Amino acid sequence: MSVWPYTTRRWERVRKQKMMRDPLCEACLTVGEIVPAEVVDHRKPITKEGREKRSAAEAFPPFDELASLCASHHNAKTRAEQCGEDYWRKGCDIFGRPNDPDHHWNKC
């Protein structure tokens, strides 16, 4: 995590504000667990291009494009992204409904 934008004061302010607004892990809440968040993560990963090609809007998006996560969910999300999977579509909510809007159960 020692690369731009995570080393900036602006990111520290954004992170602190997001953690104050959403102090619990958003992924844990979807399954009914209450776990403190430890990490603020981009829902859509920042591009791997050089710093000059990344925009500030991409690095410092609105709060709804950031997720407060526990370390376990952050690590699982990062692994899923590295494997080319969409982490937010995997699994079920607290009622057992699939998170993936394209799942056939959600077509009824």
Biotite code that builds the C-alpha atoms (Angstrom):
import biotite.structure as struc

atoms = struc.array([
    struc.Atom([0.000, 0.000, 0.000], chain_id="A", res_id=1, res_name="MET", atom_name="CA", element="C"),
    struc.Atom([2.950, 2.333, -0.272], chain_id="A", res_id=2, res_name="SER", atom_name="CA", element="C"),
    struc.Atom([2.016, 3.735, -3.687], chain_id="A", res_id=3, res_name="VAL", atom_name="CA", element="C"),
    struc.Atom([0.011, 6.686, -4.938], chain_id="A", res_id=4, res_name="TRP", atom_name="CA", element="C"),
    struc.Atom([-2.694, 7.633, -3.924], chain_id="A", res_id=5, res_name="PRO", atom_name="CA", element="C"),
    struc.Atom([-2.407, 5.793, -0.595], chain_id="A", res_id=6, res_name="TYR", atom_name="CA", element="C"),
    struc.Atom([0.610, 7.825, 0.507], chain_id="A", res_id=7, res_name="THR", atom_name="CA", element="C"),
    struc.Atom([-1.146, 11.185, 0.186], chain_id="A", res_id=8, res_name="THR", atom_name="CA", element="C"),
    struc.Atom([-2.737, 13.350, 2.859], chain_id="A", res_id=9, res_name="ARG", atom_name="CA", element="C"),
    struc.Atom([-5.825, 13.567, 0.688], chain_id="A", res_id=10, res_name="ARG", atom_name="CA", element="C"),
    struc.Atom([-6.286, 9.778, 0.830], chain_id="A", res_id=11, res_name="TRP", atom_name="CA", element="C"),
    struc.Atom([-5.825, 9.825, 4.612], chain_id="A", res_id=12, res_name="GLU", atom_name="CA", element="C"),
    struc.Atom([-8.623, 12.430, 4.895], chain_id="A", res_id=13, res_name="ARG", atom_name="CA", element="C"),
    struc.Atom([-10.915, 10.458, 2.558], chain_id="A", res_id=14, res_name="VAL", atom_name="CA", element="C"),
    struc.Atom([-10.176, 7.218, 4.435], chain_id="A", res_id=15, res_name="ARG", atom_name="CA", element="C"),
    struc.Atom([-10.834, 8.797, 7.829], chain_id="A", res_id=16, res_name="LYS", atom_name="CA", element="C"),
    struc.Atom([-14.131, 10.326, 6.664], chain_id="A", res_id=17, res_name="GLN", atom_name="CA", element="C"),
    struc.Atom([-15.301, 7.045, 5.119], chain_id="A", res_id=18, res_name="LYS", atom_name="CA", element="C"),
    struc.Atom([-14.415, 5.086, 8.262], chain_id="A", res_id=19, res_name="MET", atom_name="CA", element="C"),
    struc.Atom([-16.320, 7.609, 10.393], chain_id="A", res_id=20, res_name="MET", atom_name="CA", element="C"),
    struc.Atom([-19.348, 7.337, 8.101], chain_id="A", res_id=21, res_name="ARG", atom_name="CA", element="C"),
    struc.Atom([-19.205, 3.520, 7.695], chain_id="A", res_id=22, res_name="ASP", atom_name="CA", element="C"),
    struc.Atom([-17.257, 2.022, 10.635], chain_id="A", res_id=23, res_name="PRO", atom_name="CA", element="C"),
    struc.Atom([-18.458, -1.567, 10.057], chain_id="A", res_id=24, res_name="LEU", atom_name="CA", element="C"),
    struc.Atom([-17.388, -4.016, 7.350], chain_id="A", res_id=25, res_name="CYS", atom_name="CA", element="C"),
    struc.Atom([-19.934, -3.644, 4.557], chain_id="A", res_id=26, res_name="GLU", atom_name="CA", element="C"),
    struc.Atom([-19.404, -7.217, 3.349], chain_id="A", res_id=27, res_name="ALA", atom_name="CA", element="C"),
    struc.Atom([-19.976, -8.648, 6.832], chain_id="A", res_id=28, res_name="CYS", atom_name="CA", element="C"),
    struc.Atom([-23.159, -6.597, 7.197], chain_id="A", res_id=29, res_name="LEU", atom_name="CA", element="C"),
    struc.Atom([-24.608, -8.242, 4.068], chain_id="A", res_id=30, res_name="THR", atom_name="CA", element="C"),
    struc.Atom([-24.522, -11.595, 5.882], chain_id="A", res_id=31, res_name="VAL", atom_name="CA", element="C"),
    struc.Atom([-25.717, -10.188, 9.207], chain_id="A", res_id=32, res_name="GLY", atom_name="CA", element="C"),
    struc.Atom([-22.363, -10.023, 11.003], chain_id="A", res_id=33, res_name="GLU", atom_name="CA", element="C"),
    struc.Atom([-21.129, -6.942, 12.847], chain_id="A", res_id=34, res_name="ILE", atom_name="CA", element="C"),
    struc.Atom([-17.375, -6.584, 12.400], chain_id="A", res_id=35, res_name="VAL", atom_name="CA", element="C"),
    struc.Atom([-15.345, -3.347, 12.581], chain_id="A", res_id=36, res_name="PRO", atom_name="CA", element="C"),
    struc.Atom([-13.886, -2.178, 9.283], chain_id="A", res_id=37, res_name="ALA", atom_name="CA", element="C"),
    struc.Atom([-10.112, -1.896, 9.037], chain_id="A", res_id=38, res_name="GLU", atom_name="CA", element="C"),
    struc.Atom([-9.620, -0.910, 5.399], chain_id="A", res_id=39, res_name="VAL", atom_name="CA", element="C"),
    struc.Atom([-11.194, 1.496, 2.922], chain_id="A", res_id=40, res_name="VAL", atom_name="CA", element="C"),
    struc.Atom([-11.111, -0.036, -0.537], chain_id="A", res_id=41, res_name="ASP", atom_name="CA", element="C"),
    struc.Atom([-12.062, 1.073, -4.046], chain_id="A", res_id=42, res_name="HIS", atom_name="CA", element="C"),
    struc.Atom([-15.063, -0.941, -5.283], chain_id="A", res_id=43, res_name="ARG", atom_name="CA", element="C"),
    struc.Atom([-13.635, -0.582, -8.781], chain_id="A", res_id=44, res_name="LYS", atom_name="CA", element="C"),
    struc.Atom([-9.861, -1.106, -8.748], chain_id="A", res_id=45, res_name="PRO", atom_name="CA", element="C"),
    struc.Atom([-7.596, 1.772, -9.749], chain_id="A", res_id=46, res_name="ILE", atom_name="CA", element="C"),
    struc.Atom([-6.068, 1.050, -13.151], chain_id="A", res_id=47, res_name="THR", atom_name="CA", element="C"),
    struc.Atom([-2.611, -0.452, -13.254], chain_id="A", res_id=48, res_name="LYS", atom_name="CA", element="C"),
    struc.Atom([-1.380, 2.233, -15.686], chain_id="A", res_id=49, res_name="GLU", atom_name="CA", element="C"),
    struc.Atom([1.311, 4.690, -14.731], chain_id="A", res_id=50, res_name="GLY", atom_name="CA", element="C"),
    struc.Atom([0.494, 7.456, -12.263], chain_id="A", res_id=51, res_name="ARG", atom_name="CA", element="C"),
    struc.Atom([0.290, 10.076, -14.998], chain_id="A", res_id=52, res_name="GLU", atom_name="CA", element="C"),
    struc.Atom([-2.555, 8.123, -16.675], chain_id="A", res_id=53, res_name="LYS", atom_name="CA", element="C"),
    struc.Atom([-4.612, 7.708, -13.488], chain_id="A", res_id=54, res_name="ARG", atom_name="CA", element="C"),
    struc.Atom([-7.051, 10.454, -12.634], chain_id="A", res_id=55, res_name="SER", atom_name="CA", element="C"),
    struc.Atom([-7.726, 12.007, -9.256], chain_id="A", res_id=56, res_name="ALA", atom_name="CA", element="C"),
    struc.Atom([-11.412, 11.183, -9.772], chain_id="A", res_id=57, res_name="ALA", atom_name="CA", element="C"),
    struc.Atom([-10.482, 7.508, -10.044], chain_id="A", res_id=58, res_name="GLU", atom_name="CA", element="C"),
    struc.Atom([-8.220, 7.627, -6.997], chain_id="A", res_id=59, res_name="ALA", atom_name="CA", element="C"),
    struc.Atom([-10.513, 9.753, -4.814], chain_id="A", res_id=60, res_name="PHE", atom_name="CA", element="C"),
    struc.Atom([-14.064, 8.760, -5.823], chain_id="A", res_id=61, res_name="PRO", atom_name="CA", element="C"),
    struc.Atom([-17.334, 9.541, -3.986], chain_id="A", res_id=62, res_name="PRO", atom_name="CA", element="C"),
    struc.Atom([-17.960, 7.514, -0.829], chain_id="A", res_id=63, res_name="PHE", atom_name="CA", element="C"),
    struc.Atom([-20.450, 5.187, -2.544], chain_id="A", res_id=64, res_name="ASP", atom_name="CA", element="C"),
    struc.Atom([-17.608, 3.984, -4.772], chain_id="A", res_id=65, res_name="GLU", atom_name="CA", element="C"),
    struc.Atom([-15.510, 3.076, -1.721], chain_id="A", res_id=66, res_name="LEU", atom_name="CA", element="C"),
    struc.Atom([-16.079, 0.174, 0.669], chain_id="A", res_id=67, res_name="ALA", atom_name="CA", element="C"),
    struc.Atom([-15.265, -0.119, 4.368], chain_id="A", res_id=68, res_name="SER", atom_name="CA", element="C"),
    struc.Atom([-14.036, -3.686, 4.846], chain_id="A", res_id=69, res_name="LEU", atom_name="CA", element="C"),
    struc.Atom([-12.495, -5.950, 7.468], chain_id="A", res_id=70, res_name="CYS", atom_name="CA", element="C"),
    struc.Atom([-9.056, -7.328, 6.575], chain_id="A", res_id=71, res_name="ALA", atom_name="CA", element="C"),
    struc.Atom([-10.487, -10.743, 5.692], chain_id="A", res_id=72, res_name="SER", atom_name="CA", element="C"),
    struc.Atom([-12.971, -9.396, 3.144], chain_id="A", res_id=73, res_name="HIS", atom_name="CA", element="C"),
    struc.Atom([-10.416, -6.935, 1.750], chain_id="A", res_id=74, res_name="HIS", atom_name="CA", element="C"),
    struc.Atom([-7.945, -9.764, 1.138], chain_id="A", res_id=75, res_name="ASN", atom_name="CA", element="C"),
    struc.Atom([-10.638, -11.952, -0.458], chain_id="A", res_id=76, res_name="ALA", atom_name="CA", element="C"),
    struc.Atom([-11.711, -9.076, -2.717], chain_id="A", res_id=77, res_name="LYS", atom_name="CA", element="C"),
    struc.Atom([-8.127, -8.409, -3.783], chain_id="A", res_id=78, res_name="THR", atom_name="CA", element="C"),
    struc.Atom([-7.588, -12.108, -4.589], chain_id="A", res_id=79, res_name="ARG", atom_name="CA", element="C"),
    struc.Atom([-10.828, -12.210, -6.602], chain_id="A", res_id=80, res_name="ALA", atom_name="CA", element="C"),
    struc.Atom([-9.746, -9.148, -8.595], chain_id="A", res_id=81, res_name="GLU", atom_name="CA", element="C"),
    struc.Atom([-6.374, -10.732, -9.335], chain_id="A", res_id=82, res_name="GLN", atom_name="CA", element="C"),
    struc.Atom([-8.225, -13.795, -10.675], chain_id="A", res_id=83, res_name="CYS", atom_name="CA", element="C"),
    struc.Atom([-10.507, -11.628, -12.819], chain_id="A", res_id=84, res_name="GLY", atom_name="CA", element="C"),
    struc.Atom([-13.652, -12.207, -10.747], chain_id="A", res_id=85, res_name="GLU", atom_name="CA", element="C"),
    struc.Atom([-16.237, -9.636, -9.633], chain_id="A", res_id=86, res_name="ASP", atom_name="CA", element="C"),
    struc.Atom([-16.127, -9.982, -5.846], chain_id="A", res_id=87, res_name="TYR", atom_name="CA", element="C"),
    struc.Atom([-19.290, -7.973, -5.196], chain_id="A", res_id=88, res_name="TRP", atom_name="CA", element="C"),
    struc.Atom([-21.398, -10.384, -7.258], chain_id="A", res_id=89, res_name="ARG", atom_name="CA", element="C"),
    struc.Atom([-20.317, -13.499, -5.360], chain_id="A", res_id=90, res_name="LYS", atom_name="CA", element="C"),
    struc.Atom([-22.282, -14.985, -2.482], chain_id="A", res_id=91, res_name="GLY", atom_name="CA", element="C"),
    struc.Atom([-25.678, -14.290, -0.973], chain_id="A", res_id=92, res_name="CYS", atom_name="CA", element="C"),
    struc.Atom([-27.279, -11.647, 1.213], chain_id="A", res_id=93, res_name="ASP", atom_name="CA", element="C"),
    struc.Atom([-28.639, -12.314, 4.725], chain_id="A", res_id=94, res_name="ILE", atom_name="CA", element="C"),
    struc.Atom([-31.880, -13.659, 3.236], chain_id="A", res_id=95, res_name="PHE", atom_name="CA", element="C"),
    struc.Atom([-30.090, -16.192, 1.000], chain_id="A", res_id=96, res_name="GLY", atom_name="CA", element="C"),
    struc.Atom([-30.699, -14.272, -2.230], chain_id="A", res_id=97, res_name="ARG", atom_name="CA", element="C"),
    struc.Atom([-27.760, -14.245, -4.675], chain_id="A", res_id=98, res_name="PRO", atom_name="CA", element="C"),
    struc.Atom([-25.846, -10.942, -4.852], chain_id="A", res_id=99, res_name="ASN", atom_name="CA", element="C"),
    struc.Atom([-25.439, -11.358, -8.621], chain_id="A", res_id=100, res_name="ASP", atom_name="CA", element="C"),
    struc.Atom([-28.329, -9.517, -10.314], chain_id="A", res_id=101, res_name="PRO", atom_name="CA", element="C"),
    struc.Atom([-27.890, -11.796, -13.349], chain_id="A", res_id=102, res_name="ASP", atom_name="CA", element="C"),
    struc.Atom([-28.427, -14.970, -11.288], chain_id="A", res_id=103, res_name="HIS", atom_name="CA", element="C"),
    struc.Atom([-31.499, -16.882, -12.504], chain_id="A", res_id=104, res_name="HIS", atom_name="CA", element="C"),
    struc.Atom([-33.128, -16.684, -9.041], chain_id="A", res_id=105, res_name="TRP", atom_name="CA", element="C"),
    struc.Atom([-33.167, -12.896, -9.381], chain_id="A", res_id=106, res_name="ASN", atom_name="CA", element="C"),
    struc.Atom([-35.031, -13.086, -12.711], chain_id="A", res_id=107, res_name="LYS", atom_name="CA", element="C"),
    struc.Atom([-38.371, -14.049, -11.121], chain_id="A", res_id=108, res_name="CYS", atom_name="CA", element="C"),
])
